[in-house]
């Protein structure tokens, strides 16, 4: 049944890009981003009713062609990380799958000209999906569908994926990109609240570009951004941002909703994109 409160409001107006950082976000209360995500439904997205379903684009699922998990029943919790404390491997997020949404997204992307779009009927939720969602919606009662990223393609491809999916918002589907504003694991180190100059410069460029609506520059970040390859040696943690921007619609307004740093180079900058009024 369609969420009547969302229908009365014309659906969901916002999309989100969330920096999920380390899997420790799930248990470490010293991380400011953890408290930000736990307060999501009170401070960031205080709608009267929960979303009908969630479509999440996670950095931790890379495929050659766009792929959706189409799960009947509860989703498995994937522990796609190594050498972390044992309690992390005991966490569960058995959100129901959203196979109907998966089939709808597949049809939308095929109609939009993306060619081959696959379904995976076994894959659960990786930590790029379940870690933030566990903090945002701890009851695990909202159906979740996950969409992969294609690192063989560019940022504009992912922006166009989002553009094709924008109509889902009117049906009460919350679209979330989950990655990291900066993601260079080899450069991470313990620090006393200090931040590498190159990471700060890239992060500042991103914030200024988004808040001023220079989305085409963000699509062409490899050429436009300072230290782009240092901030993102591989693009998988950045591409969910482009999907979120595209899904917000033309002339969407960006807002920085959280900003913190850990480990010298890891930015937790997160953004909300609100569709423009017609």
Secondary structure, 3 states (H helix, E strand, C coil): CCCHHHHHCCCCCEEEEEECCCHHHHCCCCCHHHHHHHCHHHHHCCCCCCCCEEEEEEEEEECCCCEEECCCCECCECCCCCCCCHHHHHCCCCCEECHHHHHHHHHHHHHCCCCCCEEECCCCECHHHHHHHHHHCCCCCCEEEEEEECCCCCHHHHHHHHHHHHHHHHHCEEEEEEECCCECHHHCCCCCCCCCHHHHHHHHHHHHHHHCCCHHHHHCHHHHCCCHHHHECCCHHHHHHHHHHHHHCCCCEEEEEECCEECCCEECCEEEEECCCC
